């Protein structure tokens, strides 16, 4: 019995180089897919934040104008307390001070853009 176990242990070898390379390639493919999906999730999250910020600002402008006899707010800081706790930040910038600007058209349409964006 002992001879059989020793014989089996001697015949058993480690992984070959080809097997190890296949594992490395598979891990590389899986990590590449994971990183790409992570980037897509971040982009969708930023887009969601941006859309929500625009809606919040539009609603705050409307509330401000309804309460102040159609007088337009001067800038985003006038809207704090009218539906905004603080001025929302633009999610795609590295500058944490980048906020939004808005314009109210004669038709009543409200356009919200990041600070410094071309009109």
N, CA, C and O atoms as a GROMACS GRO file, in nm:
protein
  476
    1UNK      N    1   0.083  -0.119   0.000
    1UNK     CA    2   0.000   0.000   0.000
    1UNK      C    3   0.088   0.125   0.000
    1UNK      O    4   0.062   0.221  -0.073
    2UNK      N    5   0.191   0.123   0.082
    2UNK     CA    6   0.282   0.236   0.090
    2UNK      C    7   0.355   0.257  -0.042
    2UNK      O    8   0.382   0.370  -0.082
    3UNK      N    9   0.386   0.148  -0.107
    3UNK     CA   10   0.456   0.157  -0.236
    3UNK      C   11   0.367   0.225  -0.340
    3UNK      O   12   0.416   0.303  -0.422
    4UNK      N   13   0.237   0.194  -0.338
    4UNK     CA   14   0.145   0.254  -0.434
    4UNK      C   15   0.135   0.405  -0.413
    4UNK      O   16   0.134   0.481  -0.510
    5UNK      N   17   0.128   0.449  -0.290
    5UNK     CA   18   0.118   0.592  -0.260
    5UNK      C   19   0.244   0.664  -0.303
    5UNK      O   20   0.238   0.772  -0.362
    6UNK      N   21   0.360   0.604  -0.273
    6UNK     CA   22   0.487   0.666  -0.314
    6UNK      C   23   0.496   0.676  -0.466
    6UNK      O   24   0.542   0.776  -0.520
    7UNK      N   25   0.452   0.570  -0.534
    7UNK     CA   26   0.456   0.570  -0.680
    7UNK      C   27   0.366   0.681  -0.736
    7UNK      O   28   0.403   0.749  -0.831
    8UNK      N   29   0.246   0.699  -0.677
    8UNK     CA   30   0.153   0.803  -0.723
    8UNK      C   31   0.211   0.942  -0.699
    8UNK      O   32   0.198   1.030  -0.784
    9UNK      N   33   0.275   0.961  -0.586
    9UNK     CA   34   0.333   1.091  -0.555
    9UNK      C   35   0.448   1.124  -0.649
    9UNK      O   36   0.465   1.239  -0.688
   10UNK      N   37   0.526   1.024  -0.687
   10UNK     CA   38   0.637   1.047  -0.779
   10UNK      C   39   0.587   1.081  -0.919
   10UNK      O   40   0.650   1.160  -0.989
   11UNK      N   41   0.476   1.023  -0.960
   11UNK     CA   42   0.422   1.047  -1.093
   11UNK      C   43   0.351   1.183  -1.102
   11UNK      O   44   0.341   1.241  -1.210
   12UNK      N   45   0.304   1.232  -0.991
   12UNK     CA   46   0.230   1.359  -0.992
   12UNK      C   47   0.327   1.474  -1.011
   12UNK      O   48   0.427   1.486  -0.941
   13UNK      N   49   0.296   1.559  -1.107
   13UNK     CA   50   0.383   1.673  -1.136
   13UNK      C   51   0.304   1.802  -1.117
   13UNK      O   52   0.182   1.800  -1.101
   14UNK      N   53   0.374   1.914  -1.119
   14UNK     CA   54   0.309   2.044  -1.108
   14UNK      C   55   0.246   2.084  -1.241
   14UNK      O   56   0.242   2.006  -1.336
   15UNK      N   57   0.198   2.207  -1.245
   15UNK     CA   58   0.139   2.258  -1.367
   15UNK      C   59   0.248   2.284  -1.471
   15UNK      O   60   0.360   2.320  -1.437
   16UNK      N   61   0.212   2.266  -1.595
   16UNK     CA   62   0.307   2.296  -1.702
   16UNK      C   63   0.305   2.445  -1.729
   16UNK      O   64   0.213   2.516  -1.687
   17UNK      N   65   0.404   2.492  -1.799
   17UNK     CA   66   0.413   2.633  -1.834
   17UNK      C   67   0.294   2.674  -1.921
   17UNK      O   68   0.242   2.785  -1.906
   18UNK      N   69   0.251   2.588  -2.009
   18UNK     CA   70   0.137   2.619  -2.097
   18UNK      C   71   0.010   2.637  -2.013
   18UNK      O   72  -0.067   2.730  -2.037
   19UNK      N   73  -0.011   2.550  -1.916
   19UNK     CA   74  -0.129   2.562  -1.831
   19UNK      C   75  -0.126   2.693  -1.752
   19UNK      O   76  -0.228   2.761  -1.739
   20UNK      N   77  -0.011   2.728  -1.700
   20UNK     CA   78   0.001   2.854  -1.626
   20UNK      C   79  -0.023   2.974  -1.717
   20UNK      O   80  -0.088   3.071  -1.676
   21UNK      N   81   0.027   2.969  -1.839
   21UNK     CA   82   0.006   3.080  -1.933
   21UNK      C   83  -0.142   3.095  -1.969
   21UNK      O   84  -0.192   3.207  -1.982
   22UNK      N   85  -0.211   2.983  -1.985
   22UNK     CA   86  -0.355   2.988  -2.014
   22UNK      C   87  -0.429   3.056  -1.899
   22UNK      O   88  -0.518   3.138  -1.922
   23UNK      N   89  -0.394   3.022  -1.777
   23UNK     CA   90  -0.458   3.084  -1.660
   23UNK      C   91  -0.430   3.234  -1.657
   23UNK      O   92  -0.520   3.312  -1.629
   24UNK      N   93  -0.307   3.274  -1.685
   24UNK     CA   94  -0.272   3.416  -1.686
   24UNK      C   95  -0.351   3.491  -1.793
   24UNK      O   96  -0.400   3.601  -1.768
   25UNK      N   97  -0.365   3.432  -1.911
   25UNK     CA   98  -0.442   3.495  -2.019
   25UNK      C   99  -0.588   3.510  -1.979
   25UNK      O  100  -0.648   3.615  -2.000
   26UNK      N  101  -0.646   3.406  -1.922
   26UNK     CA  102  -0.786   3.413  -1.879
   26UNK      C  103  -0.805   3.520  -1.772
   26UNK      O  104  -0.901   3.597  -1.778
   27UNK      N  105  -0.714   3.526  -1.675
   27UNK     CA  106  -0.724   3.631  -1.572
   27UNK      C  107  -0.711   3.770  -1.633
   27UNK      O  108  -0.780   3.863  -1.590
   28UNK      N  109  -0.624   3.786  -1.731
   28UNK     CA  110  -0.609   3.915  -1.798
   28UNK      C  111  -0.736   3.957  -1.870
   28UNK      O  112  -0.776   4.073  -1.863
   29UNK      N  113  -0.799   3.863  -1.938
   29UNK     CA  114  -0.924   3.894  -2.009
   29UNK      C  115  -1.033   3.933  -1.909
   29UNK      O  116  -1.104   4.031  -1.930
   30UNK      N  117  -1.047   3.856  -1.802
   30UNK     CA  118  -1.149   3.887  -1.702
   30UNK      C  119  -1.126   4.022  -1.635
   30UNK      O  120  -1.221   4.096  -1.611
   31UNK      N  121  -1.001   4.054  -1.604
   31UNK     CA  122  -0.974   4.183  -1.541
   31UNK      C  123  -0.999   4.297  -1.638
   31UNK      O  124  -1.046   4.404  -1.598
   32UNK      N  125  -0.968   4.278  -1.766
   32UNK     CA  126  -0.996   4.382  -1.866
   32UNK      C  127  -1.145   4.410  -1.878
   32UNK      O  128  -1.186   4.526  -1.888
   33UNK      N  129  -1.225   4.306  -1.877
   33UNK     CA  130  -1.371   4.323  -1.882
   33UNK      C  131  -1.419   4.395  -1.757
   33UNK      O  132  -1.504   4.484  -1.766
   34UNK      N  133  -1.367   4.357  -1.642
   34UNK     CA  134  -1.409   4.420  -1.516
   34UNK      C  135  -1.375   4.568  -1.512
   34UNK      O  136  -1.456   4.648  -1.467
   35UNK      N  137  -1.257   4.605  -1.557
   35UNK     CA  138  -1.217   4.746  -1.557
   35UNK      C  139  -1.304   4.827  -1.651
   35UNK      O  140  -1.344   4.939  -1.618
   36UNK      N  141  -1.335   4.771  -1.767
   36UNK     CA  142  -1.420   4.841  -1.863
   36UNK      C  143  -1.560   4.862  -1.804
   36UNK      O  144  -1.616   4.971  -1.816
   37UNK      N  145  -1.615   4.761  -1.741
   37UNK     CA  146  -1.747   4.774  -1.682
   37UNK      C  147  -1.747   4.875  -1.568
   37UNK      O  148  -1.845   4.949  -1.551
   38UNK      N  149  -1.641   4.880  -1.491
   38UNK     CA  150  -1.630   4.978  -1.383
   38UNK      C  151  -1.633   5.120  -1.440
   38UNK      O  152  -1.698   5.208  -1.383
   39UNK      N  153  -1.562   5.143  -1.550
   39UNK     CA  154  -1.563   5.274  -1.615
   39UNK      C  155  -1.702   5.311  -1.665
   39UNK      O  156  -1.742   5.427  -1.653
   40UNK      N  157  -1.775   5.215  -1.720
   40UNK     CA  158  -1.910   5.241  -1.768
   40UNK      C  159  -2.003   5.277  -1.652
   40UNK      O  160  -2.088   5.365  -1.666
   41UNK      N  161  -1.987   5.211  -1.541
   41UNK     CA  162  -2.070   5.240  -1.424
   41UNK      C  163  -2.044   5.382  -1.375
   41UNK      O  164  -2.138   5.454  -1.342
   42UNK      N  165  -1.918   5.423  -1.370
   42UNK     CA  166  -1.884   5.559  -1.327
   42UNK      C  167  -1.945   5.663  -1.421
   42UNK      O  168  -1.999   5.764  -1.376
   43UNK      N  169  -1.937   5.638  -1.550
   43UNK     CA  170  -1.991   5.734  -1.648
   43UNK      C  171  -2.142   5.746  -1.633
   43UNK      O  172  -2.196   5.857  -1.638
   44UNK      N  173  -2.210   5.634  -1.616
   44UNK     CA  174  -2.356   5.639  -1.598
   44UNK      C  175  -2.392   5.711  -1.469
   44UNK      O  176  -2.492   5.783  -1.465
   45UNK      N  177  -2.314   5.693  -1.365
   45UNK     CA  178  -2.341   5.761  -1.238
   45UNK      C  179  -2.324   5.912  -1.254
   45UNK      O  180  -2.406   5.989  -1.204
   46UNK      N  181  -2.218   5.955  -1.323
   46UNK     CA  182  -2.197   6.099  -1.345
   46UNK      C  183  -2.312   6.158  -1.427
   46UNK      O  184  -2.359   6.268  -1.398
   47UNK      N  185  -2.355   6.086  -1.529
   47UNK     CA  186  -2.465   6.134  -1.612
   47UNK      C  187  -2.593   6.147  -1.529
   47UNK      O  188  -2.667   6.244  -1.545
   48UNK      N  189  -2.618   6.051  -1.442
   48UNK     CA  190  -2.734   6.058  -1.354
   48UNK      C  191  -2.728   6.177  -1.260
   48UNK      O  192  -2.829   6.245  -1.238
   49UNK      N  193  -2.611   6.202  -1.203
   49UNK     CA  194  -2.593   6.318  -1.114
   49UNK      C  195  -2.615   6.447  -1.191
   49UNK      O  196  -2.681   6.539  -1.142
   50UNK      N  197  -2.559   6.455  -1.311
   50UNK     CA  198  -2.573   6.576  -1.394
   50UNK      C  199  -2.721   6.602  -1.426
   50UNK      O  200  -2.768   6.715  -1.412
   51UNK      N  201  -2.793   6.499  -1.470
   51UNK     CA  202  -2.935   6.516  -1.502
   51UNK      C  203  -3.015   6.558  -1.379
   51UNK      O  204  -3.102   6.645  -1.389
   52UNK      N  205  -2.986   6.498  -1.265
   52UNK     CA  206  -3.056   6.534  -1.142
   52UNK      C  207  -3.025   6.678  -1.102
   52UNK      O  208  -3.115   6.750  -1.059
   53UNK      N  209  -2.900   6.720  -1.115
   53UNK     CA  210  -2.862   6.858  -1.082
   53UNK      C  211  -2.937   6.957  -1.171
   53UNK      O  212  -2.986   7.059  -1.122
   54UNK      N  213  -2.944   6.928  -1.301
   54UNK     CA  214  -3.015   7.017  -1.393
   54UNK      C  215  -3.162   7.032  -1.353
   54UNK      O  216  -3.215   7.143  -1.351
   55UNK      N  217  -3.228   6.921  -1.321
   55UNK     CA  218  -3.369   6.925  -1.281
   55UNK      C  219  -3.387   7.002  -1.150
   55UNK      O  220  -3.480   7.081  -1.137
   56UNK      N  221  -3.297   6.980  -1.054
   56UNK     CA  222  -3.304   7.054  -0.928
   56UNK      C  223  -3.293   7.204  -0.950
   56UNK      O  224  -3.368   7.282  -0.891
   57UNK      N  225  -3.199   7.244  -1.035
   57UNK     CA  226  -3.179   7.387  -1.061
   57UNK      C  227  -3.299   7.445  -1.134
   57UNK      O  228  -3.346   7.553  -1.100
   58UNK      N  229  -3.350   7.374  -1.234
   58UNK     CA  230  -3.468   7.422  -1.306
   58UNK      C  231  -3.586   7.441  -1.211
   58UNK      O  232  -3.654   7.544  -1.216
   59UNK      N  233  -3.610   7.344  -1.125
   59UNK     CA  234  -3.721   7.355  -1.029
   59UNK      C  235  -3.698   7.467  -0.929
   59UNK      O  236  -3.792   7.538  -0.893
   60UNK      N  237  -3.574   7.485  -0.884
   60UNK     CA  238  -3.544   7.592  -0.789
   60UNK      C  239  -3.566   7.729  -0.854
   60UNK      O  240  -3.616   7.821  -0.790
   61UNK      N  241  -3.528   7.743  -0.982
   61UNK     CA  242  -3.550   7.870  -1.053
   61UNK      C  243  -3.699   7.898  -1.063
   61UNK      O  244  -3.744   8.010  -1.039
   62UNK      N  245  -3.777   7.796  -1.098
   62UNK     CA  246  -3.924   7.814  -1.108
   62UNK      C  247  -3.984   7.855  -0.973
   62UNK      O  248  -4.066   7.946  -0.967
   63UNK      N  249  -3.942   7.787  -0.865
   63UNK     CA  250  -3.994   7.821  -0.732
   63UNK      C  251  -3.957   7.964  -0.695
   63UNK      O  252  -4.040   8.038  -0.641
   64UNK      N  253  -3.834   8.004  -0.723
   64UNK     CA  254  -3.788   8.139  -0.692
   64UNK      C  255  -3.872   8.241  -0.768
   64UNK      O  256  -3.918   8.340  -0.710
   65UNK      N  257  -3.891   8.217  -0.898
   65UNK     CA  258  -3.966   8.313  -0.981
   65UNK      C  259  -4.113   8.319  -0.941
   65UNK      O  260  -4.172   8.427  -0.944
   66UNK      N  261  -4.173   8.207  -0.905
   66UNK     CA  262  -4.312   8.207  -0.862
   66UNK      C  263  -4.330   8.286  -0.732
   66UNK      O  264  -4.431   8.353  -0.713
   67UNK      N  265  -4.232   8.277  -0.644
   67UNK     CA  266  -4.241   8.345  -0.515
   67UNK      C  267  -4.199   8.491  -0.521
   67UNK      O  268  -4.230   8.568  -0.430
   68UNK      N  269  -4.129   8.532  -0.628
   68UNK     CA  270  -4.078   8.668  -0.638
   68UNK      C  271  -4.133   8.743  -0.759
   68UNK      O  272  -4.065   8.828  -0.816
   69UNK      N  273  -4.254   8.712  -0.798
   69UNK     CA  274  -4.318   8.787  -0.906
   69UNK      C  275  -4.244   8.782  -1.038
   69UNK      O  276  -4.224   8.887  -1.101
   70UNK      N  277  -4.202   8.667  -1.081
   70UNK     CA  278  -4.130   8.646  -1.208
   70UNK      C  279  -3.994   8.712  -1.214
   70UNK      O  280  -3.935   8.720  -1.322
   71UNK      N  281  -3.943   8.760  -1.103
   71UNK     CA  282  -3.807   8.814  -1.101
   71UNK      C  283  -3.709   8.698  -1.108
   71UNK      O  284  -3.721   8.601  -1.032
   72UNK      N  285  -3.612   8.707  -1.199
   72UNK     CA  286  -3.514   8.600  -1.215
   72UNK      C  287  -3.406   8.608  -1.107
   72UNK      O  288  -3.366   8.718  -1.068
   73UNK      N  289  -3.360   8.494  -1.058
   73UNK     CA  290  -3.247   8.496  -0.965
   73UNK      C  291  -3.120   8.540  -1.038
   73UNK      O  292  -3.105   8.515  -1.157
   74UNK      N  293  -3.030   8.606  -0.966
   74UNK     CA  294  -2.906   8.654  -1.028
   74UNK      C  295  -2.810   8.542  -1.061
   74UNK      O  296  -2.752   8.539  -1.170
   75UNK      N  297  -2.793   8.450  -0.968
   75UNK     CA  298  -2.702   8.337  -0.992
   75UNK      C  299  -2.745   8.220  -0.906
   75UNK      O  300  -2.848   8.225  -0.838
   76UNK      N  301  -2.667   8.116  -0.909
   76UNK     CA  302  -2.702   7.991  -0.841
   76UNK      C  303  -2.711   8.009  -0.689
   76UNK      O  304  -2.787   7.938  -0.624
   77UNK      N  305  -2.635   8.101  -0.634
   77UNK     CA  306  -2.638   8.120  -0.488
   77UNK      C  307  -2.772   8.177  -0.442
   77UNK      O  308  -2.810   8.158  -0.326
   78UNK      N  309  -2.844   8.246  -0.530
   78UNK     CA  310  -2.978   8.296  -0.495
   78UNK      C  311  -3.078   8.182  -0.476
   78UNK      O  312  -3.182   8.200  -0.414
   79UNK      N  313  -3.047   8.065  -0.530
   79UNK     CA  314  -3.141   7.953  -0.526
   79UNK      C  315  -3.127   7.867  -0.401
   79UNK      O  316  -3.211   7.781  -0.375
   80UNK      N  317  -3.022   7.891  -0.323
   80UNK     CA  318  -3.006   7.816  -0.198
   80UNK      C  319  -3.121   7.854  -0.106
   80UNK      O  320  -3.142   7.972  -0.076
   81UNK      N  321  -3.195   7.754  -0.063
   81UNK     CA  322  -3.314   7.778   0.017
   81UNK      C  323  -3.441   7.768  -0.065
   81UNK      O  324  -3.550   7.763  -0.009
   82UNK      N  325  -3.430   7.766  -0.196
   82UNK     CA  326  -3.545   7.754  -0.286
   82UNK      C  327  -3.542   7.617  -0.354
   82UNK      O  328  -3.564   7.606  -0.475
   83UNK      N  329  -3.514   7.515  -0.279
   83UNK     CA  330  -3.506   7.380  -0.333
   83UNK      C  331  -3.364   7.327  -0.338
   83UNK      O  332  -3.343   7.209  -0.365
   84UNK      N  333  -3.267   7.412  -0.313
   84UNK     CA  334  -3.127   7.369  -0.310
   84UNK      C  335  -3.069   7.395  -0.172
   84UNK      O  336  -3.084   7.504  -0.116
   85UNK      N  337  -3.004   7.294  -0.116
   85UNK     CA  338  -2.934   7.313   0.011
   85UNK      C  339  -2.799   7.381  -0.011
   85UNK      O  340  -2.752   7.456   0.073
   86UNK      N  341  -2.739   7.352  -0.127
   86UNK     CA  342  -2.613   7.414  -0.167
   86UNK      C  343  -2.606   7.409  -0.318
   86UNK      O  344  -2.681   7.336  -0.383
   87UNK      N  345  -2.516   7.487  -0.375
   87UNK     CA  346  -2.500   7.489  -0.520
   87UNK      C  347  -2.443   7.355  -0.567
   87UNK      O  348  -2.337   7.315  -0.520
   88UNK      N  349  -2.512   7.286  -0.659
   88UNK     CA  350  -2.460   7.158  -0.707
   88UNK      C  351  -2.330   7.174  -0.786
   88UNK      O  352  -2.311   7.275  -0.854
   89UNK      N  353  -2.244   7.078  -0.775
   89UNK     CA  354  -2.115   7.079  -0.846
   89UNK      C  355  -2.126   6.995  -0.973
   89UNK      O  356  -2.199   6.896  -0.978
   90UNK      N  357  -2.054   7.036  -1.075
   90UNK     CA  358  -2.051   6.964  -1.203
   90UNK      C  359  -1.971   6.836  -1.186
   90UNK      O  360  -1.855   6.842  -1.145
   91UNK      N  361  -2.029   6.717  -1.217
   91UNK     CA  362  -1.962   6.591  -1.184
   91UNK      C  363  -1.845   6.551  -1.273
   91UNK      O  364  -1.771   6.460  -1.236
   92UNK      N  365  -1.823   6.614  -1.389
   92UNK     CA  366  -1.715   6.572  -1.480
   92UNK      C  367  -1.588   6.654  -1.466
   92UNK      O  368  -1.495   6.634  -1.544
   93UNK      N  369  -1.581   6.743  -1.374
   93UNK     CA  370  -1.464   6.828  -1.362
   93UNK      C  371  -1.375   6.784  -1.247
   93UNK      O  372  -1.420   6.720  -1.153
   94UNK      N  373  -1.248   6.819  -1.257
   94UNK     CA  374  -1.157   6.793  -1.146
   94UNK      C  375  -1.154   6.911  -1.050
   94UNK      O  376  -1.102   6.900  -0.939
   95UNK      N  377  -1.210   7.024  -1.093
   95UNK     CA  378  -1.215   7.143  -1.008
   95UNK      C  379  -1.342   7.137  -0.923
   95UNK      O  380  -1.452   7.146  -0.978
   96UNK      N  381  -1.331   7.122  -0.792
   96UNK     CA  382  -1.450   7.108  -0.709
   96UNK      C  383  -1.534   7.236  -0.699
   96UNK      O  384  -1.644   7.233  -0.646
   97UNK      N  385  -1.482   7.346  -0.750
   97UNK     CA  386  -1.556   7.472  -0.743
   97UNK      C  387  -1.644   7.496  -0.866
   97UNK      O  388  -1.718   7.594  -0.870
   98UNK      N  389  -1.638   7.409  -0.966
   98UNK     CA  390  -1.718   7.429  -1.086
   98UNK      C  391  -1.864   7.403  -1.055
   98UNK      O  392  -1.901   7.293  -1.014
   99UNK      N  393  -1.945   7.504  -1.076
   99UNK     CA  394  -2.088   7.493  -1.050
   99UNK      C  395  -2.163   7.506  -1.182
   99UNK      O  396  -2.103   7.499  -1.289
  100UNK      N  397  -2.291   7.525  -1.173
  100UNK     CA  398  -2.375   7.541  -1.291
  100UNK      C  399  -2.417   7.687  -1.307
  100UNK      O  400  -2.419   7.764  -1.211
  101UNK      N  401  -2.449   7.723  -1.430
  101UNK     CA  402  -2.509   7.852  -1.461
  101UNK      C  403  -2.644   7.824  -1.526
  101UNK      O  404  -2.667   7.714  -1.577
  102UNK      N  405  -2.731   7.921  -1.523
  102UNK     CA  406  -2.861   7.902  -1.588
  102UNK      C  407  -2.901   8.031  -1.658
  102UNK      O  408  -2.857   8.140  -1.621
  103UNK      N  409  -2.984   8.016  -1.758
  103UNK     CA  410  -3.044   8.131  -1.826
  103UNK      C  411  -3.193   8.104  -1.838
  103UNK      O  412  -3.236   7.991  -1.858
  104UNK      N  413  -3.270   8.211  -1.827
  104UNK     CA  414  -3.415   8.201  -1.844
  104UNK      C  415  -3.450   8.276  -1.972
  104UNK      O  416  -3.428   8.396  -1.983
  105UNK      N  417  -3.503   8.204  -2.069
  105UNK     CA  418  -3.540   8.263  -2.198
  105UNK      C  419  -3.670   8.342  -2.182
  105UNK      O  420  -3.742   8.326  -2.084
  106UNK      N  421  -3.700   8.426  -2.280
  106UNK     CA  422  -3.825   8.502  -2.278
  106UNK      C  423  -3.945   8.409  -2.282
  106UNK      O  424  -4.052   8.443  -2.231
  107UNK      N  425  -3.928   8.293  -2.342
  107UNK     CA  426  -4.038   8.196  -2.349
  107UNK      C  427  -4.060   8.124  -2.216
  107UNK      O  428  -4.159   8.052  -2.201
  108UNK      N  429  -3.970   8.142  -2.122
  108UNK     CA  430  -3.980   8.076  -1.992
  108UNK      C  431  -3.895   7.950  -1.983
  108UNK      O  432  -3.887   7.888  -1.877
  109UNK      N  433  -3.832   7.913  -2.094
  109UNK     CA  434  -3.745   7.795  -2.092
  109UNK      C  435  -3.620   7.824  -2.010
  109UNK      O  436  -3.564   7.933  -2.017
  110UNK      N  437  -3.579   7.728  -1.932
  110UNK     CA  438  -3.462   7.742  -1.846
  110UNK      C  439  -3.352   7.651  -1.900
  110UNK      O  440  -3.374   7.531  -1.918
  111UNK      N  441  -3.235   7.709  -1.927
  111UNK     CA  442  -3.120   7.633  -1.976
  111UNK      C  443  -3.015   7.629  -1.867
  111UNK      O  444  -2.975   7.732  -1.814
  112UNK      N  445  -2.971   7.509  -1.834
  112UNK     CA  446  -2.870   7.490  -1.729
  112UNK      C  447  -2.744   7.434  -1.793
  112UNK      O  448  -2.749   7.332  -1.862
  113UNK      N  449  -2.630   7.501  -1.770
  113UNK     CA  450  -2.501   7.457  -1.824
  113UNK      C  451  -2.395   7.467  -1.716
  113UNK      O  452  -2.413   7.541  -1.618
  114UNK      N  453  -2.283   7.395  -1.731
  114UNK     CA  454  -2.173   7.412  -1.637
  114UNK      C  455  -2.111   7.550  -1.652
  114UNK      O  456  -2.115   7.608  -1.761
  115UNK      N  457  -2.054   7.603  -1.546
  115UNK     CA  458  -1.986   7.732  -1.550
  115UNK      C  459  -1.880   7.732  -1.658
  115UNK      O  460  -1.801   7.638  -1.670
  116UNK      N  461  -1.878   7.837  -1.737
  116UNK     CA  462  -1.775   7.853  -1.838
  116UNK      C  463  -1.799   7.774  -1.965
  116UNK      O  464  -1.717   7.780  -2.057
  117UNK      N  465  -1.909   7.700  -1.974
  117UNK     CA  466  -1.937   7.623  -2.096
  117UNK      C  467  -1.984   7.719  -2.204
  117UNK      O  468  -2.051   7.818  -2.174
  118UNK      N  469  -1.949   7.691  -2.331
  118UNK     CA  470  -1.995   7.779  -2.439
  118UNK      C  471  -2.146   7.774  -2.452
  118UNK      O  472  -2.207   7.668  -2.438
  119UNK      N  473  -2.205   7.888  -2.478
  119UNK     CA  474  -2.352   7.894  -2.489
  119UNK      C  475  -2.397   7.863  -2.629
  119UNK      O  476  -2.517   7.863  -2.656
   0.00000   0.00000   0.00000
